[in-house]
Amino acid sequence: MNKKHVAAYAAVAAMFGIMGALVAINKKDPAPITTAIAPTGGKPHTAVDTLFGQSLNDLAGAPQPLAKWRGKPLVVNFWATWCGPCVQEMPELSELAGHDGGKNFNVIGIGIDSPSNMSEFATKLKIAYPLYVGGMGGTELSRAFGNNNGGLPYTVLIGADGQVKKTYLGKLKFDELRADLAKLNG
């Protein structure tokens, strides 16, 4: 290879580097999905409306309408079997759900995973709350709640009034969650 070819390749590489930098500088993060217009052109729907409008399969493969959780405070935990912090927080989240037994609040888990991975995981651990298979659609649903980057675990606290009270990105701090639940039920 002669010096002219090397110089030409270097010039092309530099040009692509500059173009990549310009694209990166001008790239804008997508706006968070907070509302969607109803198909009838009616009032906007919130992320909570979207959640309660869904029907997700349980671990047995049976579709379950999430609207059945409306009306009581609800802790929605987005998780995956391959997510270390998700797995670490599940026993304590399960204990919290089992202790209350659904009297003052409910807990559900939406797995961003395959049904087989979730079923295998659930047989190893005894989880005291319902798990639903969200798959990649679960990631989009968590984004509707403000999880713009799709990080896991991601937990949403919804009040009995259907309003999002708080969101938690990363492994839960259970003292904080218990205090937030106490405020809702106090």
C-alpha positions as CSV (number, residue, x, y, z in Angstrom):
1,M,0.0,0.0,0.0
2,N,1.5,3.4,-0.9
3,K,1.4,6.6,1.0
4,K,-1.5,8.0,-1.2
5,H,-3.8,5.2,-0.2
6,V,-2.9,5.5,3.4
7,A,-3.6,9.2,3.3
8,A,-6.9,8.6,1.5
9,Y,-8.0,6.0,4.1
10,A,-7.0,8.4,6.9
11,A,-9.0,11.2,5.4
12,V,-12.1,9.0,5.0
13,A,-11.8,7.7,8.5
14,A,-11.5,11.3,9.8
15,M,-14.5,12.3,7.9
16,F,-16.6,9.5,9.3
17,G,-15.3,10.4,12.8
18,I,-16.4,14.0,12.4
19,M,-19.8,12.9,11.1
20,G,-20.3,10.5,14.0
21,A,-19.4,13.3,16.5
22,L,-21.9,15.6,14.8
23,V,-24.7,13.0,15.0
24,A,-23.9,12.4,18.6
25,I,-24.0,16.1,19.5
26,N,-27.3,16.7,17.7
27,K,-29.0,13.5,19.0
28,K,-31.9,14.2,21.2
29,D,-33.3,11.7,23.7
30,P,-36.9,10.7,22.9
31,A,-39.6,12.5,24.9
32,P,-41.0,10.3,27.7
33,I,-44.2,8.6,26.9
34,T,-46.7,10.0,29.4
35,T,-50.0,10.0,27.6
36,A,-51.6,8.4,24.6
37,I,-54.7,9.5,22.8
38,A,-57.6,7.2,23.0
39,P,-58.5,5.5,19.7
40,T,-61.8,7.2,19.7
41,G,-60.1,10.6,19.9
42,G,-61.3,11.0,23.5
43,K,-59.5,12.1,26.6
44,P,-55.7,11.2,27.0
45,H,-54.8,8.1,28.8
46,T,-52.2,8.0,31.5
47,A,-49.6,5.3,31.9
48,V,-51.9,3.8,34.7
49,D,-54.8,3.6,32.2
50,T,-52.5,1.8,29.8
51,L,-51.4,-0.6,32.6
52,F,-55.0,-1.3,33.7
53,G,-56.0,-1.7,30.0
54,Q,-53.5,-4.5,29.5
55,S,-54.0,-8.2,29.8
56,L,-50.8,-10.1,30.5
57,N,-50.2,-13.8,30.8
58,D,-49.5,-15.3,34.2
59,L,-46.8,-18.0,34.5
60,A,-49.3,-20.7,33.6
61,G,-49.9,-18.9,30.3
62,A,-53.4,-17.7,31.1
63,P,-54.2,-14.1,30.2
64,Q,-55.0,-11.9,33.2
65,P,-56.6,-8.5,33.0
66,L,-54.6,-6.0,35.1
67,A,-57.7,-3.9,35.7
68,K,-58.5,-6.2,38.6
69,W,-55.8,-4.4,40.6
70,R,-57.5,-1.0,40.3
71,G,-58.8,0.6,43.5
72,K,-56.1,-0.2,46.0
73,P,-52.6,1.0,46.3
74,L,-50.4,-1.1,43.9
75,V,-46.7,-1.7,43.8
76,V,-45.7,-2.7,40.2
77,N,-42.2,-4.1,40.0
78,F,-40.6,-4.4,36.5
79,W,-37.8,-7.1,36.7
80,A,-35.9,-9.8,34.9
81,T,-34.3,-13.1,35.9
82,W,-31.0,-11.9,34.4
83,C,-31.0,-8.7,36.5
84,G,-29.0,-9.2,39.7
85,P,-30.6,-6.3,41.7
86,C,-34.0,-7.6,40.7
87,V,-33.3,-11.0,42.0
88,Q,-31.8,-9.6,45.2
89,E,-34.9,-7.5,46.1
90,M,-37.5,-10.1,45.3
91,P,-37.4,-12.1,48.5
92,E,-37.9,-8.9,50.6
93,L,-40.6,-7.7,48.2
94,S,-42.3,-11.1,48.5
95,E,-42.1,-10.9,52.3
96,L,-43.7,-7.4,52.2
97,A,-46.5,-8.6,49.9
98,G,-47.1,-11.7,52.0
99,H,-47.1,-9.8,55.3
100,D,-49.9,-7.5,54.2
101,G,-51.7,-10.2,52.3
102,G,-53.4,-7.6,50.0
103,K,-55.3,-5.9,52.9
104,N,-53.9,-2.4,52.3
105,F,-51.9,-2.7,49.1
106,N,-51.1,-5.2,46.4
107,V,-47.8,-6.1,44.7
108,I,-47.4,-7.4,41.1
109,G,-44.3,-8.2,39.1
110,I,-44.0,-7.7,35.4
111,G,-41.1,-9.7,34.0
112,I,-39.1,-8.4,31.1
113,D,-38.2,-12.0,30.2
114,S,-39.4,-15.2,28.5
115,P,-42.1,-17.2,30.1
116,S,-39.8,-20.3,30.5
117,N,-37.1,-18.3,32.3
118,M,-39.7,-16.7,34.6
119,S,-41.4,-20.1,35.4
120,E,-38.1,-21.7,36.1
121,F,-37.1,-18.8,38.4
122,A,-40.5,-18.9,40.2
123,T,-40.1,-22.6,41.0
124,K,-36.8,-21.9,42.7
125,L,-38.1,-19.0,44.8
126,K,-41.5,-18.8,46.5
127,I,-42.9,-15.4,45.4
128,A,-46.0,-14.3,47.4
129,Y,-47.3,-12.0,44.7
130,P,-48.5,-12.5,41.1
131,L,-45.9,-12.5,38.3
132,Y,-46.9,-11.6,34.8
133,V,-45.0,-12.0,31.5
134,G,-44.4,-8.6,30.0
135,G,-41.6,-9.5,27.5
136,M,-40.3,-6.5,25.6
137,G,-43.7,-4.9,25.8
138,G,-43.1,-4.7,29.5
139,T,-40.1,-2.5,28.8
140,E,-42.3,-0.1,26.8
141,L,-44.8,-0.1,29.6
142,S,-42.1,0.8,32.1
143,R,-41.0,3.6,29.8
144,A,-44.6,5.0,29.9
145,F,-44.1,5.4,33.6
146,G,-40.9,7.5,33.1
147,N,-38.3,4.7,32.9
148,N,-36.8,6.4,29.8
149,N,-33.7,4.2,29.6
150,G,-35.4,0.9,30.4
151,G,-33.3,0.3,33.5
152,L,-34.2,-2.6,35.9
153,P,-35.4,-3.0,38.5
154,Y,-38.0,-0.3,38.1
155,T,-40.9,0.0,40.6
156,V,-44.0,2.1,40.4
157,L,-46.2,3.0,43.4
158,I,-49.8,3.7,42.3
159,G,-52.3,5.1,44.8
160,A,-55.9,3.9,45.2
161,D,-56.9,6.9,43.2
162,G,-55.0,5.6,40.2
163,Q,-52.3,8.3,40.4
164,V,-48.6,7.5,40.3
165,K,-47.3,8.4,43.7
166,K,-43.6,7.5,43.2
167,T,-41.2,5.6,41.0
168,Y,-38.0,3.8,42.1
169,L,-35.1,3.0,39.7
170,G,-32.7,0.4,40.9
171,K,-32.8,-1.9,43.9
172,L,-35.6,-0.9,46.3
173,K,-34.8,0.7,49.7
174,F,-37.5,-1.1,51.7
175,D,-37.6,1.4,54.6
176,E,-38.4,4.1,52.0
177,L,-41.1,1.9,50.3
178,R,-42.7,1.0,53.6
179,A,-42.8,4.7,54.6
180,D,-44.4,5.6,51.2
181,L,-47.0,2.8,51.6
182,A,-47.8,4.0,55.2
183,K,-48.5,7.5,53.8
184,L,-51.0,6.1,51.4
185,N,-52.7,4.0,54.0
186,G,-52.4,6.4,56.9
